Each structure stands twice: as C-alpha cells, then as structure tokens.
C-alpha cells in the first residue's frame, strides 16, 4: 500500500489506480458519514459518489497544509448538506436508520459498544430529518449551533430548539433502552 502522500500526488496527476486506492481507503468511512445525513442507503451512495468525484476534481487545490482527511470531510459534509437541502423539498419528516461511526469508548468491550451503537441508531431513527441534520452537525461533527444553522439554512434559534429537542429524545430513548444503571456506569 502506498503512502497517503503518494496516493494524493497520483490523484493530482489523474492516475486512476491512485484514485481507486484513495476510494478503497476511505469509502467505507465516508459512506457511514454520508449515511448519517441521508434518508436511505441509496441516497448515501449518491452522496458518496458525488463526494469522491468532487475530491478527485479538486484534489489539486489541496496544498498539503492541514489534514487531508479533514479537507475531504469538508467536501463530503458540503455534499451531504446539499443533498439534505435538495431532499428537504421532497420529504415530510421521513424517519430512517442512522449509522453511527463514532468510537464509543475504546475501553469498553465489544458487546457494550454494540449495545450503545444499537441504542443510538434506534434513538436517531425517531428524529425528524431536520432534527437529525442539526443533531449530527452539533453532537457528532462538532459544529457550533450558529454554524449548524448556517449549514442547514435555518435561523439559529430554530437550530437550537431542534438540537435540544433531539438531544432530549436521544438521551431519553438511550436511557430507556440501556437503563440508568448502564448509563451511570459508562458516563
């Protein structure tokens, strides 16, 4: 396997093998990322393809300053938010399964991680599309509420109310599924 710098340089030259290697390295990670914003797997695949096309088309603008993965994440986030905005016109609070790719607790055993992941997926499934988008941006991707509001195209006060409503929903459902003793133990 080539070093990342070599793969990036190959992509800048338009080398198809380098593009394939970059895709192979990151496609599963970014599919999960795209899935958090998409209504279904097919939409997530579309975002993934659009994101990689954008990466390949603009890789020559990557200067080497900062993290390449961070640079790519910005592109995928813009594609995901763009898809969210387009689909918003066609959806009315559609519920969908969310994939959570965060490392929950590296010290926890696999069963605990699976329990937490499943509880989060179940809780996120109950959120409206608007709540899920704001929640993902703030709670998972680390955006400030004002930034999340700008990304989704809503007033900050609306983003704030959607985030806190989603947060309470997620906390309540995760606690209900796992129990308060479980939550206290892994807090």
Secondary structure, DSSP 4 states (H G I P E B T S, - for coil): ---HHHHHHHHHTT-HHHHHHHHHHHHHHHHHHHHHHSSSHHHHHHHHHHHHHHHHHHGGG--SSS-HHHHHHHHHHHHHHHHHHHHHTT-SS--------S---TTS-HHHHHHHHHHHHHHHHTS-HHHHHHHIIIIIT---HHHHHHHHTS-HHHHHHHHHHHHHHHHHHHHHHH-HHHHHHT-
